[in-house]
Amino acid sequence: MPEIEPGADLPDWDVEIDVDGTDDAPLAVGDSIRFAKTLSDEDLERFALASGDTNPLHLDDEVAGETRFGGRIAHGILTAGLISSAVARLPGTAVYLSQDLEFRAPVRPDDHVSAEIEVVEDLGGDRYRFDTTAEAGGETVIRGEATVLIE
């Protein structure tokens, strides 16, 4: 397992930050961050170990092949975790206050997933509302909204 330092990125992660904040207001409407990576079999296995979610849909080719998905899919919350990875790259210290998610399509092992957050409202008090999305293979797999506090 690769070692990682707090706030660091690994070479196979793709990060784009488009934030034009100031010392008085670290974010503005329209600011965005994108985080992308490929979800590997190893990622699914590690998530199952960390979370305890050992649903065969994520881990067993034979069982998953008999489902409506026709094969294994990534854990929805693992995929949503890439949205959290974008949040982690906000200026300052980001604290999730809420996250609503709509799972729209499955993510397969080895899919390259791109998660993006965009500021849609400054709520005051260092709180911001974001549109959140994740895409794989040109298809939106998750849509949602988050509220984040920046400390």
NULO-314925 format. One record per atom (N, C-alpha, C): residue number from 1; atom name; x, y, z. Coordinates in pm, whole numbers, always signed. Example, Ala and Ser with C-alpha at 12.3 -4.5 7.8 and 13.67 -1.06 7.14 Angstrom:
+-----+------+--------+--------+--------+
: pos : site :     xx :     yy :     zz :
+-----+------+--------+--------+--------+
:   1 :    N :  +1319 :   -569 :   +780 :
:   1 :   CA :  +1230 :   -450 :   +780 :
:   1 :    C :  +1320 :   -330 :   +780 :
:   2 :    N :  +1285 :   -225 :   +708 :
:   2 :   CA :  +1367 :   -106 :   +714 :
:   2 :    C :  +1290 :     +3 :   +787 :
+-----+------+--------+--------+--------+
//
This chain:
+-----+------+--------+--------+--------+
: pos : site :     xx :     yy :     zz :
+-----+------+--------+--------+--------+
:   1 :    N :    +85 :   -118 :     +0 :
:   1 :   CA :     +0 :     +0 :     +0 :
:   1 :    C :    +89 :   +125 :     +0 :
:   2 :    N :    +61 :   +220 :    -90 :
:   2 :   CA :   +144 :   +341 :    -93 :
:   2 :    C :   +122 :   +426 :    +32 :
:   3 :    N :   +230 :   +491 :    +73 :
:   3 :   CA :   +219 :   +584 :   +185 :
:   3 :    C :   +171 :   +718 :   +132 :
:   4 :    N :    +95 :   +788 :   +214 :
:   4 :   CA :    +45 :   +919 :   +172 :
:   4 :    C :    +54 :  +1016 :   +289 :
:   5 :    N :    +95 :  +1135 :   +258 :
:   5 :   CA :   +104 :  +1242 :   +358 :
:   5 :    C :    -26 :  +1320 :   +357 :
:   6 :    N :    -67 :  +1373 :   +471 :
:   6 :   CA :   -188 :  +1456 :   +474 :
:   6 :    C :   -178 :  +1571 :   +374 :
:   7 :    N :   -282 :  +1588 :   +294 :
:   7 :   CA :   -287 :  +1694 :   +195 :
:   7 :    C :   -214 :  +1663 :    +66 :
:   8 :    N :   -154 :  +1545 :    +55 :
:   8 :   CA :    -78 :  +1510 :    -65 :
:   8 :    C :   -167 :  +1437 :   -166 :
:   9 :    N :   -117 :  +1429 :   -290 :
:   9 :   CA :   -185 :  +1355 :   -395 :
:   9 :    C :    -91 :  +1247 :   -447 :
:  10 :    N :   -148 :  +1136 :   -494 :
:  10 :   CA :    -70 :  +1031 :   -557 :
:  10 :    C :    -63 :  +1058 :   -708 :
:  11 :    N :    +38 :  +1006 :   -774 :
:  11 :   CA :    +57 :  +1035 :   -917 :
:  11 :    C :    -60 :   +991 :  -1006 :
:  12 :    N :   -133 :   +885 :   -969 :
:  12 :   CA :   -241 :   +839 :  -1056 :
:  12 :    C :   -376 :   +906 :  -1026 :
:  13 :    N :   -375 :  +1008 :   -942 :
:  13 :   CA :   -495 :  +1087 :   -917 :
:  13 :    C :   -490 :  +1210 :  -1007 :
:  14 :    N :   -606 :  +1251 :  -1055 :
:  14 :   CA :   -617 :  +1368 :  -1141 :
:  14 :    C :   -696 :  +1474 :  -1064 :
:  15 :    N :   -632 :  +1588 :  -1036 :
:  15 :   CA :   -694 :  +1693 :   -956 :
:  15 :    C :   -691 :  +1824 :  -1033 :
:  16 :    N :   -806 :  +1891 :  -1043 :
:  16 :   CA :   -815 :  +2024 :  -1103 :
:  16 :    C :   -884 :  +2116 :  -1003 :
:  17 :    N :   -819 :  +2227 :   -971 :
:  17 :   CA :   -874 :  +2321 :   -874 :
:  17 :    C :   -893 :  +2455 :   -944 :
:  18 :    N :  -1017 :  +2503 :   -946 :
:  18 :   CA :  -1050 :  +2632 :  -1005 :
:  18 :    C :  -1118 :  +2716 :   -897 :
:  19 :    N :  -1035 :  +2772 :   -808 :
:  19 :   CA :  -1083 :  +2849 :   -693 :
:  19 :    C :  -1013 :  +2984 :   -695 :
:  20 :    N :  -1093 :  +3091 :   -694 :
:  20 :   CA :  -1038 :  +3227 :   -698 :
:  20 :    C :  -1071 :  +3303 :   -570 :
:  21 :    N :  -1068 :  +3236 :   -457 :
:  21 :   CA :  -1104 :  +3298 :   -329 :
:  21 :    C :  -1001 :  +3399 :   -283 :
:  22 :    N :  -1037 :  +3469 :   -175 :
:  22 :   CA :   -950 :  +3567 :   -112 :
:  22 :    C :   -937 :  +3532 :    +35 :
:  23 :    N :   -856 :  +3608 :   +107 :
:  23 :   CA :   -843 :  +3586 :   +251 :
:  23 :    C :   -977 :  +3608 :   +323 :
:  24 :    N :  -1057 :  +3703 :   +273 :
:  24 :   CA :  -1186 :  +3733 :   +336 :
:  24 :    C :  -1293 :  +3631 :   +299 :
:  25 :    N :  -1287 :  +3577 :   +179 :
:  25 :   CA :  -1387 :  +3480 :   +133 :
:  25 :    C :  -1312 :  +3375 :    +51 :
:  26 :    N :  -1284 :  +3259 :   +111 :
:  26 :   CA :  -1202 :  +3160 :    +41 :
:  26 :    C :  -1267 :  +3102 :    -84 :
:  27 :    N :  -1399 :  +3115 :    -97 :
:  27 :   CA :  -1470 :  +3058 :   -211 :
:  27 :    C :  -1571 :  +3158 :   -266 :
:  28 :    N :  -1604 :  +3140 :   -393 :
:  28 :   CA :  -1707 :  +3222 :   -457 :
:  28 :    C :  -1794 :  +3130 :   -543 :
:  29 :    N :  -1916 :  +3173 :   -570 :
:  29 :   CA :  -2005 :  +3096 :   -656 :
:  29 :    C :  -1934 :  +3073 :   -789 :
:  30 :    N :  -1939 :  +2949 :   -834 :
:  30 :   CA :  -1874 :  +2909 :   -959 :
:  30 :    C :  -1740 :  +2842 :   -939 :
:  31 :    N :  -1678 :  +2858 :   -821 :
:  31 :   CA :  -1552 :  +2787 :   -794 :
:  31 :    C :  -1578 :  +2636 :   -797 :
:  32 :    N :  -1478 :  +2561 :   -846 :
:  32 :   CA :  -1499 :  +2417 :   -857 :
:  32 :    C :  -1369 :  +2342 :   -834 :
:  33 :    N :  -1385 :  +2217 :   -797 :
:  33 :   CA :  -1273 :  +2125 :   -780 :
:  33 :    C :  -1316 :  +1991 :   -838 :
:  34 :    N :  -1224 :  +1929 :   -911 :
:  34 :   CA :  -1249 :  +1797 :   -968 :
:  34 :    C :  -1141 :  +1702 :   -920 :
:  35 :    N :  -1183 :  +1584 :   -878 :
:  35 :   CA :  -1092 :  +1477 :   -836 :
:  35 :    C :  -1130 :  +1353 :   -915 :
:  36 :    N :  -1030 :  +1287 :   -975 :
:  36 :   CA :  -1060 :  +1168 :  -1054 :
:  36 :    C :   -956 :  +1060 :  -1029 :
:  37 :    N :  -1002 :   +936 :  -1034 :
:  37 :   CA :   -914 :   +820 :  -1024 :
:  37 :    C :   -988 :   +698 :  -1075 :
:  38 :    N :   -914 :   +595 :  -1103 :
:  38 :   CA :   -972 :   +468 :  -1143 :
:  38 :    C :   -997 :   +385 :  -1018 :
:  39 :    N :  -1118 :   +330 :  -1007 :
:  39 :   CA :  -1152 :   +244 :   -892 :
:  39 :    C :  -1113 :   +101 :   -928 :
:  40 :    N :  -1012 :    +52 :   -863 :
:  40 :   CA :   -957 :    -81 :   -891 :
:  40 :    C :  -1025 :   -188 :   -806 :
:  41 :    N :  -1000 :   -314 :   -843 :
:  41 :   CA :  -1045 :   -425 :   -759 :
:  41 :    C :   -991 :   -410 :   -617 :
:  42 :    N :   -866 :   -369 :   -607 :
:  42 :   CA :   -804 :   -351 :   -476 :
:  42 :    C :   -878 :   -243 :   -395 :
:  43 :    N :   -922 :   -136 :   -461 :
:  43 :   CA :   -999 :    -32 :   -392 :
:  43 :    C :  -1129 :    -92 :   -335 :
:  44 :    N :  -1198 :   -173 :   -415 :
:  44 :   CA :  -1322 :   -235 :   -368 :
:  44 :    C :  -1296 :   -327 :   -250 :
:  45 :    N :  -1190 :   -405 :   -257 :
:  45 :   CA :  -1157 :   -497 :   -148 :
:  45 :    C :  -1120 :   -421 :    -21 :
:  46 :    N :  -1039 :   -317 :    -34 :
:  46 :   CA :  -1000 :   -237 :    +83 :
:  46 :    C :  -1121 :   -168 :   +145 :
:  47 :    N :  -1212 :   -119 :    +60 :
:  47 :   CA :  -1332 :    -55 :   +113 :
:  47 :    C :  -1416 :   -158 :   +188 :
:  48 :    N :  -1429 :   -278 :   +133 :
:  48 :   CA :  -1505 :   -383 :   +201 :
:  48 :    C :  -1443 :   -414 :   +337 :
:  49 :    N :  -1310 :   -420 :   +343 :
:  49 :   CA :  -1242 :   -445 :   +471 :
:  49 :    C :  -1262 :   -331 :   +570 :
:  50 :    N :  -1252 :   -208 :   +521 :
:  50 :   CA :  -1264 :    -91 :   +610 :
:  50 :    C :  -1407 :    -70 :   +657 :
:  51 :    N :  -1504 :    -95 :   +570 :
:  51 :   CA :  -1643 :    -63 :   +603 :
:  51 :    C :  -1722 :   -183 :   +654 :
:  52 :    N :  -1677 :   -303 :   +620 :
:  52 :   CA :  -1754 :   -422 :   +654 :
:  52 :    C :  -1861 :   -455 :   +551 :
:  53 :    N :  -1871 :   -376 :   +442 :
:  53 :   CA :  -1970 :   -400 :   +337 :
:  53 :    C :  -1915 :   -508 :   +243 :
:  54 :    N :  -1949 :   -632 :   +273 :
:  54 :   CA :  -1902 :   -746 :   +194 :
:  54 :    C :  -2011 :   -802 :   +102 :
:  55 :    N :  -2103 :   -717 :    +62 :
:  55 :   CA :  -2209 :   -756 :    -30 :
:  55 :    C :  -2147 :   -824 :   -152 :
:  56 :    N :  -2191 :   -946 :   -187 :
:  56 :   CA :  -2136 :  -1016 :   -303 :
:  56 :    C :  -2147 :   -937 :   -434 :
:  57 :    N :  -2239 :   -845 :   -442 :
:  57 :   CA :  -2254 :   -761 :   -562 :
:  57 :    C :  -2123 :   -687 :   -593 :
:  58 :    N :  -2045 :   -660 :   -489 :
:  58 :   CA :  -1920 :   -587 :   -507 :
:  58 :    C :  -1797 :   -678 :   -516 :
:  59 :    N :  -1810 :   -802 :   -467 :
:  59 :   CA :  -1691 :   -886 :   -449 :
:  59 :    C :  -1693 :  -1021 :   -519 :
:  60 :    N :  -1808 :  -1068 :   -562 :
:  60 :   CA :  -1820 :  -1204 :   -615 :
:  60 :    C :  -1871 :  -1199 :   -760 :
:  61 :    N :  -1783 :  -1232 :   -855 :
:  61 :   CA :  -1818 :  -1227 :   -998 :
:  61 :    C :  -1940 :  -1312 :  -1031 :
:  62 :    N :  -1944 :  -1433 :   -976 :
:  62 :   CA :  -2052 :  -1526 :  -1010 :
:  62 :    C :  -2187 :  -1475 :   -959 :
:  63 :    N :  -2192 :  -1437 :   -834 :
:  63 :   CA :  -2319 :  -1387 :   -777 :
:  63 :    C :  -2361 :  -1258 :   -847 :
:  64 :    N :  -2268 :  -1166 :   -863 :
:  64 :   CA :  -2299 :  -1037 :   -925 :
:  64 :    C :  -2342 :  -1054 :  -1071 :
:  65 :    N :  -2287 :  -1156 :  -1138 :
:  65 :   CA :  -2324 :  -1181 :  -1277 :
:  65 :    C :  -2468 :  -1220 :  -1295 :
:  66 :    N :  -2531 :  -1267 :  -1190 :
:  66 :   CA :  -2671 :  -1308 :  -1197 :
:  66 :    C :  -2768 :  -1196 :  -1160 :
:  67 :    N :  -2716 :  -1077 :  -1130 :
:  67 :   CA :  -2802 :   -964 :  -1093 :
:  67 :    C :  -2837 :   -880 :  -1215 :
:  68 :    N :  -2922 :   -783 :  -1196 :
:  68 :   CA :  -2961 :   -691 :  -1303 :
:  68 :    C :  -2841 :   -617 :  -1361 :
:  69 :    N :  -2731 :   -611 :  -1286 :
:  69 :   CA :  -2612 :   -539 :  -1332 :
:  69 :    C :  -2522 :   -624 :  -1421 :
:  70 :    N :  -2543 :   -756 :  -1419 :
:  70 :   CA :  -2466 :   -844 :  -1505 :
:  70 :    C :  -2319 :   -854 :  -1469 :
:  71 :    N :  -2284 :   -813 :  -1349 :
:  71 :   CA :  -2146 :   -820 :  -1304 :
:  71 :    C :  -2126 :   -733 :  -1182 :
:  72 :    N :  -2004 :   -739 :  -1129 :
:  72 :   CA :  -1975 :   -663 :  -1007 :
:  72 :    C :  -1981 :   -512 :  -1032 :
:  73 :    N :  -2020 :   -440 :   -927 :
:  73 :   CA :  -2018 :   -295 :   -929 :
:  73 :    C :  -1948 :   -244 :   -803 :
:  74 :    N :  -1896 :   -124 :   -813 :
:  74 :   CA :  -1831 :    -61 :   -698 :
:  74 :    C :  -1936 :    -23 :   -595 :
:  75 :    N :  -1895 :    -19 :   -469 :
:  75 :   CA :  -1981 :    +29 :   -362 :
:  75 :    C :  -2023 :   +173 :   -394 :
:  76 :    N :  -2150 :   +205 :   -378 :
:  76 :   CA :  -2196 :   +342 :   -403 :
:  76 :    C :  -2126 :   +444 :   -316 :
:  77 :    N :  -2107 :   +410 :   -190 :
:  77 :   CA :  -2044 :   +505 :    -97 :
:  77 :    C :  -1895 :   +519 :   -126 :
:  78 :    N :  -1831 :   +415 :   -177 :
:  78 :   CA :  -1692 :   +429 :   -220 :
:  78 :    C :  -1685 :   +529 :   -335 :
:  79 :    N :  -1773 :   +516 :   -431 :
:  79 :   CA :  -1778 :   +611 :   -543 :
:  79 :    C :  -1806 :   +752 :   -492 :
:  80 :    N :  -1900 :   +765 :   -401 :
:  80 :   CA :  -1931 :   +896 :   -343 :
:  80 :    C :  -1812 :   +952 :   -266 :
:  81 :    N :  -1727 :   +864 :   -216 :
:  81 :   CA :  -1608 :   +908 :   -146 :
:  81 :    C :  -1517 :   +994 :   -233 :
:  82 :    N :  -1527 :   +979 :   -365 :
:  82 :   CA :  -1446 :  +1064 :   -453 :
:  82 :    C :  -1496 :  +1208 :   -449 :
:  83 :    N :  -1625 :  +1227 :   -421 :
:  83 :   CA :  -1677 :  +1363 :   -399 :
:  83 :    C :  -1612 :  +1420 :   -274 :
:  84 :    N :  -1603 :  +1340 :   -170 :
:  84 :   CA :  -1536 :  +1382 :    -47 :
:  84 :    C :  -1390 :  +1416 :    -74 :
:  85 :    N :  -1327 :  +1344 :   -166 :
:  85 :   CA :  -1188 :  +1373 :   -202 :
:  85 :    C :  -1175 :  +1511 :   -265 :
:  86 :    N :  -1274 :  +1552 :   -343 :
:  86 :   CA :  -1274 :  +1688 :   -398 :
:  86 :    C :  -1293 :  +1790 :   -286 :
:  87 :    N :  -1385 :  +1762 :   -193 :
:  87 :   CA :  -1408 :  +1850 :    -78 :
:  87 :    C :  -1280 :  +1868 :     +2 :
:  88 :    N :  -1202 :  +1761 :    +17 :
:  88 :   CA :  -1078 :  +1766 :    +96 :
:  88 :    C :   -976 :  +1862 :    +36 :
:  89 :    N :   -993 :  +1901 :    -90 :
:  89 :   CA :   -898 :  +1990 :   -155 :
:  89 :    C :   -943 :  +2136 :   -153 :
:  90 :    N :  -1050 :  +2165 :    -81 :
:  90 :   CA :  -1093 :  +2304 :    -64 :
:  90 :    C :   -990 :  +2379 :    +19 :
:  91 :    N :   -981 :  +2510 :     +1 :
:  91 :   CA :   -887 :  +2588 :    +84 :
:  91 :    C :   -930 :  +2586 :   +230 :
:  92 :    N :   -834 :  +2583 :   +321 :
:  92 :   CA :   -866 :  +2575 :   +464 :
:  92 :    C :   -896 :  +2432 :   +503 :
:  93 :    N :   -969 :  +2419 :   +613 :
:  93 :   CA :  -1012 :  +2288 :   +660 :
:  93 :    C :  -1161 :  +2274 :   +634 :
:  94 :    N :  -1197 :  +2178 :   +552 :
:  94 :   CA :  -1336 :  +2157 :   +514 :
:  94 :    C :  -1402 :  +2057 :   +607 :
:  95 :    N :  -1523 :  +2092 :   +651 :
:  95 :   CA :  -1601 :  +2005 :   +739 :
:  95 :    C :  -1737 :  +1983 :   +672 :
:  96 :    N :  -1767 :  +1857 :   +639 :
:  96 :   CA :  -1898 :  +1824 :   +583 :
:  96 :    C :  -2007 :  +1853 :   +686 :
:  97 :    N :  -2112 :  +1923 :   +644 :
:  97 :   CA :  -2230 :  +1940 :   +728 :
:  97 :    C :  -2345 :  +1853 :   +678 :
:  98 :    N :  -2351 :  +1835 :   +546 :
:  98 :   CA :  -2453 :  +1746 :   +490 :
:  98 :    C :  -2413 :  +1706 :   +348 :
:  99 :    N :  -2467 :  +1593 :   +303 :
:  99 :   CA :  -2447 :  +1547 :   +166 :
:  99 :    C :  -2569 :  +1466 :   +126 :
: 100 :    N :  -2637 :  +1509 :    +21 :
: 100 :   CA :  -2747 :  +1434 :    -38 :
: 100 :    C :  -2695 :  +1370 :   -166 :
: 101 :    N :  -2730 :  +1245 :   -191 :
: 101 :   CA :  -2680 :  +1172 :   -307 :
: 101 :    C :  -2794 :  +1103 :   -380 :
: 102 :    N :  -2787 :  +1103 :   -511 :
: 102 :   CA :  -2875 :  +1023 :   -596 :
: 102 :    C :  -2786 :   +935 :   -682 :
: 103 :    N :  -2795 :   +804 :   -663 :
: 103 :   CA :  -2716 :   +710 :   -742 :
: 103 :    C :  -2792 :   +682 :   -872 :
: 104 :    N :  -2731 :   +719 :   -985 :
: 104 :   CA :  -2801 :   +714 :  -1113 :
: 104 :    C :  -2758 :   +598 :  -1202 :
: 105 :    N :  -2637 :   +549 :  -1184 :
: 105 :   CA :  -2586 :   +440 :  -1269 :
: 105 :    C :  -2474 :   +369 :  -1195 :
: 106 :    N :  -2450 :   +242 :  -1226 :
: 106 :   CA :  -2344 :   +168 :  -1158 :
: 106 :    C :  -2205 :   +207 :  -1207 :
: 107 :    N :  -2108 :   +186 :  -1119 :
: 107 :   CA :  -1967 :   +201 :  -1152 :
: 107 :    C :  -1906 :    +62 :  -1145 :
: 108 :    N :  -1831 :    +27 :  -1245 :
: 108 :   CA :  -1768 :   -105 :  -1252 :
: 108 :    C :  -1625 :    -98 :  -1202 :
: 109 :    N :  -1572 :   -211 :  -1154 :
: 109 :   CA :  -1429 :   -214 :  -1123 :
: 109 :    C :  -1349 :   -170 :  -1246 :
: 110 :    N :  -1248 :    -90 :  -1221 :
: 110 :   CA :  -1159 :    -35 :  -1324 :
: 110 :    C :  -1220 :    +80 :  -1404 :
: 111 :    N :  -1337 :   +130 :  -1365 :
: 111 :   CA :  -1390 :   +252 :  -1425 :
: 111 :    C :  -1312 :   +372 :  -1373 :
: 112 :    N :  -1288 :   +467 :  -1461 :
: 112 :   CA :  -1226 :   +595 :  -1422 :
: 112 :    C :  -1340 :   +687 :  -1382 :
: 113 :    N :  -1340 :   +731 :  -1258 :
: 113 :   CA :  -1448 :   +812 :  -1204 :
: 113 :    C :  -1397 :   +953 :  -1178 :
: 114 :    N :  -1474 :  +1051 :  -1223 :
: 114 :   CA :  -1441 :  +1191 :  -1204 :
: 114 :    C :  -1551 :  +1255 :  -1119 :
: 115 :    N :  -1511 :  +1308 :  -1003 :
: 115 :   CA :  -1606 :  +1373 :   -912 :
: 115 :    C :  -1579 :  +1523 :   -914 :
: 116 :    N :  -1686 :  +1601 :   -919 :
: 116 :   CA :  -1670 :  +1747 :   -922 :
: 116 :    C :  -1766 :  +1811 :   -822 :
: 117 :    N :  -1714 :  +1914 :   -755 :
: 117 :   CA :  -1796 :  +1996 :   -668 :
: 117 :    C :  -1790 :  +2138 :   -721 :
: 118 :    N :  -1903 :  +2208 :   -715 :
: 118 :   CA :  -1908 :  +2347 :   -760 :
: 118 :    C :  -1989 :  +2429 :   -660 :
: 119 :    N :  -1932 :  +2541 :   -618 :
: 119 :   CA :  -2002 :  +2630 :   -526 :
: 119 :    C :  -2122 :  +2690 :   -597 :
: 120 :    N :  -2241 :  +2673 :   -538 :
: 120 :   CA :  -2362 :  +2733 :   -595 :
: 120 :    C :  -2421 :  +2840 :   -504 :
: 121 :    N :  -2375 :  +2843 :   -377 :
: 121 :   CA :  -2427 :  +2945 :   -286 :
: 121 :    C :  -2334 :  +2963 :   -167 :
: 122 :    N :  -2308 :  +3089 :   -134 :
: 122 :   CA :  -2239 :  +3126 :    -10 :
: 122 :    C :  -2347 :  +3145 :    +94 :
: 123 :    N :  -2353 :  +3057 :   +192 :
: 123 :   CA :  -2458 :  +3060 :   +294 :
: 123 :    C :  -2424 :  +3152 :   +410 :
: 124 :    N :  -2304 :  +3209 :   +408 :
: 124 :   CA :  -2260 :  +3293 :   +519 :
: 124 :    C :  -2202 :  +3208 :   +630 :
: 125 :    N :  -2132 :  +3273 :   +721 :
: 125 :   CA :  -2074 :  +3200 :   +834 :
: 125 :    C :  -1977 :  +3092 :   +790 :
: 126 :    N :  -1906 :  +3114 :   +679 :
: 126 :   CA :  -1808 :  +3019 :   +625 :
: 126 :    C :  -1871 :  +2887 :   +580 :
: 127 :    N :  -2001 :  +2892 :   +550 :
: 127 :   CA :  -2072 :  +2773 :   +500 :
: 127 :    C :  -2105 :  +2795 :   +352 :
: 128 :    N :  -2092 :  +2686 :   +275 :
: 128 :   CA :  -2117 :  +2693 :   +132 :
: 128 :    C :  -2200 :  +2574 :    +88 :
: 129 :    N :  -2285 :  +2597 :    -12 :
: 129 :   CA :  -2362 :  +2489 :    -73 :
: 129 :    C :  -2299 :  +2455 :   -207 :
: 130 :    N :  -2284 :  +2325 :   -234 :
: 130 :   CA :  -2220 :  +2275 :   -356 :
: 130 :    C :  -2313 :  +2184 :   -433 :
: 131 :    N :  -2308 :  +2193 :   -565 :
: 131 :   CA :  -2358 :  +2085 :   -649 :
: 131 :    C :  -2247 :  +1982 :   -655 :
: 132 :    N :  -2282 :  +1854 :   -646 :
: 132 :   CA :  -2183 :  +1748 :   -649 :
: 132 :    C :  -2222 :  +1646 :   -756 :
: 133 :    N :  -2124 :  +1602 :   -833 :
: 133 :   CA :  -2150 :  +1501 :   -936 :
: 133 :    C :  -2032 :  +1405 :   -943 :
: 134 :    N :  -2061 :  +1288 :   -993 :
: 134 :   CA :  -1956 :  +1192 :  -1028 :
: 134 :    C :  -1994 :  +1132 :  -1162 :
: 135 :    N :  -1894 :  +1116 :  -1248 :
: 135 :   CA :  -1916 :  +1060 :  -1381 :
: 135 :    C :  -1819 :   +946 :  -1406 :
: 136 :    N :  -1864 :   +850 :  -1486 :
: 136 :   CA :  -1779 :   +739 :  -1530 :
: 136 :    C :  -1821 :   +706 :  -1673 :
: 137 :    N :  -1725 :   +694 :  -1761 :
: 137 :   CA :  -1756 :   +660 :  -1900 :
: 137 :    C :  -1847 :   +759 :  -1968 :
: 138 :    N :  -1839 :   +887 :  -1930 :
: 138 :   CA :  -1923 :   +990 :  -1990 :
: 138 :    C :  -2065 :   +994 :  -1938 :
: 139 :    N :  -2095 :   +914 :  -1837 :
: 139 :   CA :  -2230 :   +907 :  -1781 :
: 139 :    C :  -2228 :   +956 :  -1636 :
: 140 :    N :  -2329 :  +1035 :  -1600 :
: 140 :   CA :  -2342 :  +1078 :  -1461 :
: 140 :    C :  -2386 :   +959 :  -1378 :
: 141 :    N :  -2304 :   +924 :  -1277 :
: 141 :   CA :  -2336 :   +810 :  -1192 :
: 141 :    C :  -2390 :   +854 :  -1056 :
: 142 :    N :  -2355 :   +976 :  -1013 :
: 142 :   CA :  -2406 :  +1033 :   -888 :
: 142 :    C :  -2432 :  +1180 :   -907 :
: 143 :    N :  -2545 :  +1227 :   -858 :
: 143 :   CA :  -2575 :  +1370 :   -850 :
: 143 :    C :  -2612 :  +1398 :   -705 :
: 144 :    N :  -2582 :  +1519 :   -660 :
: 144 :   CA :  -2618 :  +1553 :   -524 :
: 144 :    C :  -2588 :  +1697 :   -489 :
: 145 :    N :  -2597 :  +1721 :   -362 :
: 145 :   CA :  -2574 :  +1855 :   -307 :
: 145 :    C :  -2510 :  +1838 :   -171 :
: 146 :    N :  -2415 :  +1926 :   -140 :
: 146 :   CA :  -2347 :  +1921 :    -11 :
: 146 :    C :  -2344 :  +2059 :    +51 :
: 147 :    N :  -2339 :  +2061 :   +184 :
: 147 :   CA :  -2313 :  +2182 :   +259 :
: 147 :    C :  -2185 :  +2159 :   +336 :
: 148 :    N :  -2092 :  +2256 :   +323 :
: 148 :   CA :  -1959 :  +2241 :   +381 :
: 148 :    C :  -1922 :  +2367 :   +457 :
: 149 :    N :  -1861 :  +2348 :   +572 :
: 149 :   CA :  -1807 :  +2457 :   +652 :
: 149 :    C :  -1658 :  +2463 :   +625 :
: 150 :    N :  -1606 :  +2583 :   +600 :
: 150 :   CA :  -1463 :  +2602 :   +579 :
: 150 :    C :  -1406 :  +2672 :   +704 :
: 151 :    N :  -1316 :  +2604 :   +772 :
: 151 :   CA :  -1255 :  +2664 :   +892 :
: 151 :    C :  -1120 :  +2719 :   +859 :
+-----+------+--------+--------+--------+
//
